[in-house]
Amino acid sequence: METPATTRTVVDFSALSSDQRYFFLISAVVPRPIAWVSTRAADGSTNLAPFSFFQAIGSDPPVVMLSIATEKSDGTLKDTLVNIRGTGEFVINLVSEDLAETMVRTSAELPHGESEIAAFGLTPIPSASVAAPAIAEARVALECRLWHELPVGSAVAVFGEVLRAQVAEGLLDARGTIDPAALRPLGRLGGSLYLPFSEPRRIRR
Ligand SMILES: Cc1cc2nc3c(=O)[nH]c(=O)nc-3n(C[C@H](O)[C@H](O)[C@H](O)COP(=O)(O)O)c2cc1C
């Protein structure tokens, strides 16, 4: 390994605007997986939106976390947060690279009650353990029950316990893990950049 250069630019977060902090972080913490969250409102309508502040954070209990900025451009709460609070349930659909453009389109701010699932030609399918539908075009769906929520300034971290997963045929290997070459996950980089799937390297511990 080469000796690293020691000259560094120091970025002082206290001197940055909120936008600058956001653009720095989303281009530094990469690639991020994308939670494509489908929810059902208390009135029965459905909603779908992508969130890349997303990670699995524990397996006992199996908990995933996503962070939802509390305000839309018109100052109201995002439909995803309203629906998760209203029902305590949501489904995280995982995004494969072939779904990239459609996924981005579903980040449109449609009026509450108007479903991105129908608007963008996606197929809702019933979940086994929650009322929110899964998206048939996504190869893996995690059915979640709201476990906890934590305010983080202008956002809310939403923690979900995974109750069940729906996995498309051919993705689960004999050990019960997902074959990345079949899932072909999409990563999010900074701005509007995305990382298509590439050949993985095995590094043994
Ligand atoms: C790839 C991608 C990732 C996003 N990640 C987040 C995120 O982590 N948190 C967030 O609040 N909004 C995120 N957004 C924006 C939301 O998808 C957007 O605000 C959407 O309109 C929310 O929809 P809703 O009101 O139906 O919940 C992201 C958008 C895209 C395209």
The ligand as an ORCA input file, in Angstrom:
! r2SCAN-3c Opt
* xyz 0 1
  C     -33.155      8.460     -5.030
  C     -33.903      9.326     -4.071
  C     -33.636      9.255     -2.717
  C     -34.339     10.058     -1.800
  N     -34.033      9.951     -0.470
  C     -34.737     10.663      0.435
  C     -34.485     10.513      1.827
  O     -33.636      9.724      2.263
  N     -35.230     11.255      2.700
  C     -36.207     12.120      2.259
  O     -36.871     12.749      3.082
  N     -36.477     12.277      0.941
  C     -35.774     11.561      0.026
  N     -36.056     11.691     -1.314
  C     -37.165     12.573     -1.715
  C     -38.550     11.894     -1.576
  O     -38.614     10.729     -2.386
  C     -39.638     12.902     -2.017
  O     -39.678     13.966     -1.081
  C     -41.018     12.318     -2.199
  O     -41.830     13.272     -2.871
  C     -41.691     11.966     -0.905
  O     -42.935     11.419     -1.281
  P     -44.200     11.294     -0.349
  O     -44.684     12.693      0.013
  O     -45.143     10.556     -1.230
  O     -43.787     10.521      0.874
  C     -35.338     10.956     -2.254
  C     -35.606     11.035     -3.645
  C     -34.880     10.240     -4.538
  C     -35.169     10.333     -6.012
*
